[in-house]
Amino acid sequence: MKLKFLPILGAMMLSACTSPAVGSEYNLTAKINQKYNNQTAYLVNYDNGEKLDSTTVKNGSALFIGKIDKPLIARVIVNGKRFGNLILEGGTLTFDSGKVTGSGLNDALQKALSKADQMEQQAAKLPADSAGTVAMQALKKRYDAYCDSVIATNADNPIGYFFFLNRAYELDLPALKQMLEKLPSMKGYTRTTRLVAALEQKQKTQPGCKFLDFSIPTDSTAVRLSDYVGKGRYTLVDFWASWCGPCIRETRVLKQIREEFKEKPLDILGVAVWDEPKDTEAAIKRLQLPWPQIINAQSMPTDLYGISGIPCIILFGPDGTILSRDLQGEELIESVRSHLEPKAETPAAADSIPN
């Protein structure tokens, strides 16, 4: 059992204590890098992907000036590169190397995260024995209760939304729907709607279900999942992106699997999602990935398979039946091994025949 926050906002250091007004004007200076001078920087709504503003990077900085109806989580992007997220609210804000100054909400979020981090550190120090397990269970109750209190207190602002998302992405569909009944304000977010839809699709693509096909257009034709899956061989499909650290780390596991089962009827396929094609192609070359790739798939396969986080790796059987999904590391290796090298069953002892 672990206590862990998802990296929604990344590393955010915060300060100031002012309450934003509705319809507030913001003046945000985002420190970028001199090498991005004269390129276009975008300020994007983290929840729905809407572009809030754009400007030209000058002297290593992007100056955004505008007005928002209410505070929200925003993301700064230049040339496809994400420079981190922050809570955007009215006032004069500076965003530099993940640190935000001039923002009361960011300051309050940091204080809330610091208390959660203290409990995470306590959890990391617990011994791996029975006493540690008991202590972890008690700590987990405190942790969950604290997060719930933060969400309830901040249900009408991005702090509550941030804590809600970290909890929501770990829930199954019934638990999420139950949580939303208690927190109706969270139903209005785009990511919440998408997460509910993803969990509904995830239920339809569990082990034992047949694969769902999709088609991605290319310059000359289209490529389909069915071009690779359901062709009489096992197929390990890796849904990944070039910017995803865990995805990059998992490629070592995939290479290990490819080597171990090179004499077996197993293929590996990469499906690049939520990524720029040029970034995907550069990563394939840098990482020396030898298996075929479906590039620029974006959100079509993730919507279809209910994938809310990557890497997501699915093992398909020779007839296209899903055998496993959402496994990584040793668990993934063992899953592949169990299907391609099943252990022989020990014959049952013959029943004694009476004389």
Secondary structure, 3 states (H helix, E strand, C coil): CCCCCCCCCCCCECCCCCCCCCCEEEEEEEECCHHHCCCEEEEEECCCCCEEEEEECECCEEEEEEEECCCEEEEEEECCEEEEEEEECCEEEEEECCEEECCHHHHHHHHHHHHHHHHHHHHHCCCCCHHHHHHHHHHHHHHHHHHHHHHHHCCCCHHHHHHHHHHHCCCCHHHHHHHHHHCHHHHHCHHHHHHHHHHHHHHHCCCCCECCCCEEECCCCEEEHHHCCCCCCEEEEEEECCCCHHHHHHHHHHHHHHHHCCCCCEEEEEEECCCCHHHHHHHHHHHCCCCCEECCCCCHHHHHHCCCCCCEEEEECCCCEEEEECCCHHHHHHHHHHHHCCCCCCCCCCCCCCC
